[in-house]
Amino acid sequence: MSAKKTDLTELWNDVCSGSHQSYAQLHYQLYPSLFAYLRRLVRDEEVANDLLQDMFVKLWVKRDRIGSIMNVKSYFFTSARSVAMDFIKQSKNLDKKLDELTFLDVQISIEEIITERETNLQLKHTISSVLDKLPVRQREVLYLRFYEDMDYNQIVSITGIKYQSVINNIYRAIQTLRESFKYESELRVA
């Protein structure tokens, strides 16, 4: 994992020196996960693509002012989240949009993985219904932690919530999942 961080840091340093090739490679490495993250936040593929392209252009233009970045992936995810939140605020229905901010597209990814490993439809239903019941913040930190494989500090810098709150949200979400699975398995045995 740190080798990838170093590679991204080296790429960014080359970008700061004006390397178009390094920027293209950085774009290639980060775009898919950033697009998936933005698509979940704004719930629209075209808007996510447009916002992400604008963000990449702005980061290229401002590369001299930005300078060296220690954790490039985290910086880009934070920028993407900021762009998405600005877009949502401009949508005039901030409260409605934030309520609709369903990170339940994460369930699709989790469901795809589970479907590949097991064809148990009941398990998929349980996961889906449990994730539906999780608060938005818990869904978001679960997505970043387990789908994007980010550490707690990266999640803190992206979401702007406190370190202990990230840990607490992940812990509570996992506890809820465990309790639901335990209950579900007890029902199957009975």
Order of alpha helices (4+ residues) and beta strands (2+ residues): alpha-alpha-alpha-alpha-alpha-alpha-alpha-alpha-alpha-alpha-alpha
